[in-house]
């Protein structure tokens, strides 16, 4: 009796996690929502890693999954049944990419339709997934004739990468299609990364030193932050290696000036804000136009025992500014996210070609609005997590042409990235850093 109850509960959990994934994915595949605020607590604790894998993995491989779904279905699902379409994609993802027994991937995915209130779909899903089991190799070979399917990117993304990086576009796609590694930033107020690496070794957490970020460690295997020694006490944070380089570039500017007045514009979620405060004795103001994301910055600083002047503010306006110039400004500008697709795979579906010129126009407005807030001799560091020249090298070049008192101070001969106009471009790298762009600009003294 108890064994039967246990099996029933396990089956119910298997249905529930797949139904939850379908509900989370339906807004993404219809272009109406993202995975940014994915609530993993809607499933039981033991199923949360599977839930996240189903959601993020399905988005990462969406072009192939959708091509196969179109082949398997006699006719498309109606728009109101986007949750069933998502459930089919989740089933295909399990069969192709996860080490889940095929009978569970098929049976529990099809059965999850009942939890969505659409029992009629059980038979359709079961038939599609069983056919995929039988004909997997042939069906994949057929759909993979389309490069957008084989490389798991919409055509316009492939075209954009190819135009920007004719020798690297395939490598960019390959990096985007694999989950990024988990990289930590050690809080130097409590010791260096070698000391923290020793602490990781004790419970058997293996890591390696980042090549370019002096406070960075990359874990061999990602894990829940609550299992990291001293995480809650502020000894360490999660931050990609490329994002840690902002402090490396600003350090020579603000370190010799104790009490330097620094602005972190567009500061959320607060990783770079915290890194600067961990390293330097500065007076830092951080603004962001999103209250929810600003609250995350506050939580981050609280955990790390750091303080800054936080304010809701639109960096294209100046109503938040007190009139006192800044010695340094970090502008981590809103962008396409084309360098961090592997961490936000829903970008493949949600971003549109028309977004790029719109974002470039916003970036230009931010640069023009913030530059006058800089003291003569001060430095602005422009950063994006993009690999597109329109947002990076071209953007900075246009700014320099219309800003006579701006001069480039981006270091040359760095061991990371590659020259890109007035800046430095990192492309996403397997098992290493994300894609990022930096340009350091100084305001000439009058």
Helices and strands as residue ranges (DSSP letters): H 2-29, G 40-42, G 45-47, H 48-60, H 62-72, G 79-81, H 82-97, H 102-115, H 121-143, H 147-150, H 155-164, H 169-176, E 183-186, G 188-190, H 193-202, E 207-209, E 216-219, G 225-227, E 236-238, H 241-254, E 260-265, H 271-279, E 282-288, H 291-304, E 309-312, E 326-332, H 347-350, H 353-371, E 374-384, G 389-391, H 393-402, E 406-408, E 418-420, E 423-426, E 436-443
